[in-house]
Amino acid sequence: MADIFISYSKQDQDEAHLLATFLEAEGYSVWWDTSLLGGESFRKVIMTELGCARAVIVIWTEHSIHSDWVQSEAGRAHADRKLIPVKAKGLAYKDIPPPFDNMHIENLNERDKILGAVVAQLAKPEVEPSALWTATRTLRLQLLTWAGIVGGSLTLFSNLRGLIGLADWTRWVVEHWHEWSRIFWTTLFGWLGIHIPPIAVPSLSFALFLSLLVTGTVLRSGVHISSRNFIDFGKWIAAFIGLVLAVFGLSLAASFMGYDQSTLDTLNEVISLVIPLSPTLAILILRPEKWQWVLLTLLLAGFWIILLVRPVMTLGEVQNETSMSLTIFVFVMIAGFFGPIAQIIVAAFLPVKQTTQRLLFVALGFLLLLALNWISVLGVPHWLEPPKSG
């Protein structure tokens, strides 16, 4: 049985075909009466498909408003709470037969809005949940999302220990947070016989909290993955690989051309920034109009750069300790490439608007901790005290 049933008048077959083609390209299965096979009972098949479809799109036009079949199908779909009405752009609400004239109706040419209505309809459970279940589910998803936001902000901030001056209270928070995280990951991987280097703890913790945030967002949004998501993912991955190969080729060429070490070091620093930013560059090249995707990948790139600051600095400090240097180098290389790939996965398959909003909360939480720490270190409240009289 199909996901979507389209009800229309025979005179509007071309419009119905265009809409069905669009929805099928988005990955949905669509039934309309051209799907009837020879010899099948016309009424029986239509009623079966109408009853089994999870969403029913009714196309109101100057022809269909006079069709008894379309009105009947719209009435059944409305009773089953799965009706998605659309109308020809020039059709007035007063011309649509009641009781459908008091419903919000999208214009037939507004494909994105129709797709949004379909996604929302298909995200509804087939059995209406109780009010208590709905309330507790919302609370659970909120807690899941906020655990990701708070944990992600704290993890990013704690990774700056040793790089910025910390007030007493923030030092206590940072040290205990890092210690709790280390114990958690050491215990977890210890059961598997895997040793986790301390330098990897912040990245693992942030990945965990990001997963909680993403899970809460996905469950609340009802994500639908279509073929377009995979096409975007493939294009962005190809562009990412191309950019990485280009910058590494530039670095290799510079070394062969005999540039001095300071120039090569500067070039390597540029490369270390280009790699986390490469998904953003790929989207700007391929889909520059998608500014929300650009913002999403920029946020993730910024988070990943903060997480890699300490490992990169530590690598420079332990170059004489071969084993530790090799461990940190391998981790930096793996994390450095995993970050951009994770950015592309998130941008390609998750609800961009909702995910970006929640990542902005992570960034605001991180900046708030920085601001509070700065106020505490500088003793800003003392500046507001009135001068003492002589």
Number of C-alpha atoms within 10 A of each C-alpha: 14 15 17 26 28 24 25 26 21 12 12 15 14 10 16 21 14 11 20 20 14 15 19 15 13 16 15 20 16 21 21 19 16 8 10 13 10 7 6 9 10 12 8 10 15 19 12 11 19 24 17 15 20 24 26 30 23 24 28 31 23 18 14 22 20 15 15 11 14 19 21 12 23 27 16 16 23 16 10 13 13 20 23 24 25 19 22 16 13 9 14 12 16 10 13 20 14 13 10 18 14 11 12 10 18 18 17 19 14 12 14 9 13 21 14 11 18 23 17 15 19 19 16 13 9 9 6 8 11 8 9 9 10 12 11 11 14 15 12 13 19 16 15 19 24 19 17 26 27 16 22 29 24 22 25 25 22 22 21 17 16 10 10 10 13 18 17 12 11 20 16 11 15 20 13 13 16 20 13 12 18 21 12 14 18 18 15 13 12 12 9 8 10 11 12 16 14 16 20 18 22 24 20 18 21 22 18 15 23 22 16 22 27 23 17 22 21 19 13 16 16 16 16 18 15 15 13 14 17 14 12 19 19 14 14 26 19 12 19 24 15 13 18 17 12 13 18 15 12 14 18 12 12 15 14 8 9 10 11 10 10 9 13 16 12 11 16 16 11 13 19 15 14 17 23 27 24 27 30 29 21 22 23 15 12 14 14 14 11 12 13 16 26 22 18 22 27 19 20 27 24 14 22 23 20 16 26 21 14 18 19 17 11 16 18 13 11 14 13 10 10 9 11 15 17 14 13 21 18 12 17 19 10 11 18 19 13 13 23 23 20 16 23 27 17 20 28 20 18 22 19 18 13 15 21 22 13 19 23 17 16 25 19 14 20 21 15 14 17 17 12 13 20 16 13 16 15 11 12 12 9 8 9 8 8 7 7 5 4 3
